[in-house]
Amino acid sequence: MIRRTFAALALCATQLLLAGCPCGQHVNARAVVGSLSDSDCMQLAQEGGVNLPYAYTCPGGPITLCYGADGVSNTTITIDPEPDPTHPVSGSYPRAGHVTFSPTSNTTITVRASDCATTTKVVNVINGPTISHFDGHWDDTLCSSISYDADARAYDPRAMAIKVEAKFVPRVDLPPNTPGGMSGPATCTTPPFLDGHSPDRSFNFDIQRPNIPRSITPIPLTRPRPLPSNWLYGFVATCDHGITCPADAVLPFDMTLICP
């Protein structure tokens, strides 16, 4: 009996790690910039896409938490800190729905359906220069460009980008049979490094070296409509011989944001 109980507990622990929660209990949530209705949340769920663990908003901007749970009749939502302690948002809610509030400072949202079904979202309020991290990826195996998206659902359309920093060293792969017998990863020389473009292609800016913040003219980080904005960087570092780039490489960037 003890062995069977231990085996069951081990199985539950494995399910918890792989599926998020055993026994059919699951909870999902998404923090979205703006005021959404239940039908908006349902449409957002049907659209799919990447469910980011964070959102960025300007002071006073509304945030909507779309959430849903399975295997339970209600959920507990905790807002920390409360934007207005005299009218707390935290409390018990139906198993699915939405909550809209306007945070005044960085806020953690916890949605709890049970001891094992819990999810957390973080809302960053841009009260001053605020850094947001992005994971860039090669657009092709020829190492010609790098891009990433700023999801308009996660970023206040009023946000402005004033600095960008490439947080990686320009390394590429040398193909087999490279002259001189070299192979494997190789570091390219800079400057130049990257030729950046604003989301609407209205202007260009350059990044000469990695790990050095580059000031750029403030522009809207996202277009004021629910479409992702793509940031594109032409790779112009000097690399010897023919090179290739792994499609699964993660190339981090930091962007400094402000609100008007």
N, C-alpha and C positions, 0 to 999 in steps of 0.2 A: 504493500500500500504506500509506504513512504517513497519507494523508488518510482511508483507510478505518479505520485503527487509531484515529486521533483521533476520528472520528465515533463509533466504537464506545465509546470512553472517555467521550465527551460523553453518549451515550445511557445508559451505566451511571450516570454522575453524576446525570442527570435521574431515572432510576429510583430511585436511592438517596434523593434528596430526596422523591420522591412516594410511593414504596412502602416505604421503609425499608431495602431491600437488594435488589440484583440477583441473578440466577442462582438464584432459588427459595429463597434462604436468608433466613429470618425468625426472630425471637425475640420472644416476648411473656412478660410476667411481671406479677404482681400481689402486692403486700405486704398481707397481711390480718392483722388483730388476732385472736389466738387460735390454738389448735392445730387444724389441719385435716389430713385424710387426702387421698390421691390422689383418691378418689371425691368428697370434698368440693370439691376443686379443679376437677374435671371438671364438677360441678354448677354451681359458680360461673361457669365459663366459658360454660356453656349459658344461664345466666340473663342474661348480658351486663351492661349497665349501664356507668357511667362507670368507667374504669380510672384511678384517681388515681395521680399520681407519688409519693405520700407516704402515711404512716400515722403515727398518734400513739398511743403506749402509755404506761402508767404503769410505773415501775421494776419490773423482775422479770416483767413481762407477756410471754407468748409472742407471737412474730410468725411467721407462716407465709408463705414465698415460694412461690407457685404459678407454675410456669414451663413453657414448651414451645417447642421450636424445630423448624423445618422445613429440610430440605436438609442436615442434619448428623447425625452419630451420637452426639455428646456435646456437653456445654456446660461452660464454666468459670464458677464462681460465686465472687465475691470479696466478703467481708464486711469492712468497714473502719469502725471497728476491730473486731477479734475480741472477742466477749464474754468468752471464756476462751482466752487464747493457748496454754495447755497442751493444749487440745482444740479445735484450729481447725475452723471450719465450712467455710472456703474450700477449694475443690478442684475436681476434675473430677467431673461428674455425668452421668447419662444425658440424652438429649435432651429428656426431659419428666419432670416429677415435682414433688416439693415438698421444701422444707427448712424445719425449724422450729428457732428459737433464741430466746433471751431477751436482748436487748441491754441494756446498762447505761448507754449514752450514745448521743447522736445517731449514727446509723449509715448508711453508704452501701452499698447492695447493687448489684453490677454482674453482670449475666448476659451472658456472651459466647459466641456460637455461632461467630463468625468475625470477620475484620477489619471487616466491614461490618454484621454482625448483632449488635448490642449494645444493651442497655437498662439503665437505671439507676433504682433506687427509693431513696427516703430515708425512714428511720424516725426520727421525732422522739420522744425519751424525755422525758416531762414530769417533770423533776427539780425544777422550780420553776415560777413563773409563766411560761407559754409562750404565745406568740401564734400563732394559726392564722388563715389568711386564707380568706374565703368570698366567692364571687361571687353577689350577689343579682340577682334579675330581677323586673321588673314582672309581676304576676299577671294584669293585664288592661290594656286601652288607656285605661281611665278613671283610672289613677293612684291606685287605691284602696289597694293593698297591694303589698308586696315580700316575697319569700321566698327561702330557700335551704335546702339539705339538708345535714345532717351524717351522712355515710354510716356506718352502724354497723359496716361491715366495716373502715373506716379509722380509727375512733376507739375507744379503750378505753372500755368502758361505765362504768368507774370515774371517768373524767375529769369534772371539774366546771368550769363556766363562771362566772367571777367578774366579768368586765368585757366590755363590747361597745362598739365604736366604729364609727360609720358614716363611711366614708372617702370620701364624695362630697358634693358640693354639690347641694341639691335643685333640679334643672333639669328643666323639662318643655317640651313643644312647644305653641306657640299655634297653633290651627287657622287656616286661611285665613279671611279676612273678619272678623278680630278687630276689635272697636271700637277706633278710634284709629289704624287702619292698621298695627298691629303684627303681626309674624309671626315664625316661627322659634323658637329656644330662648329660654326665659325663666327667670329665677331666682326661686324662691318664697322667702317670708320665714319665718324661724324666730325664737324658739320659738313654738308647739311644732313638732316635726319628725316623730318616729316613735313609734308606740305598739306596743311589742314584746310578744310572747307566748312563754312557755316552750314546749318541745315538747309537753308533756302538757296545756297550757293551765291549769296549776295556779295561775299567777299572771301578772300583767302588770308591765311596767316601761316607762318612757318614756325616749326620747332627745330632749333639748331642742334640741341643735345638732349640726351635723356636725363631725367631726375632734376631738371631745372624748370621751375614754373615759368610759363610764358604768358605775358599779359596780352589779352585780346580785347577788341572793342566790345563793350556790353551789347548783347543782342538777345532777343527772346530765345530761351533754351528749347522751348517746344512751341510748335504752332498752336494757336488758340482753337484747336479742334481735336477730337479724339483720334488722332493718327500719330504713330511714332515718328520721331525726327531722327534722321540718320546723320551721324558725324563721320566724315570720310577723311582719311589721311593718306596721301600718296607717299609711298616709301621711296625716299631719294638718297638714302645712305649709300656709301661706296662699298660694294662687295666684289671681291675677286672671283673670277670663274663663274660658271653657271651655278645657280643656287635654287633651292626649293624650300617651301615653307609648309610645316605640318598644319593640316586643317584644324586640329584640335588644340593648337597653341592658344594660351590665354595671355593677352597683352594688356596689362592694367594701365588705366589713365585716371588722374584726379582732375576734376573740374571744380573751380571755386565759384560759388553762386552767390548772388545778392538779389534782393527784391527792391523795386523802385520805391 
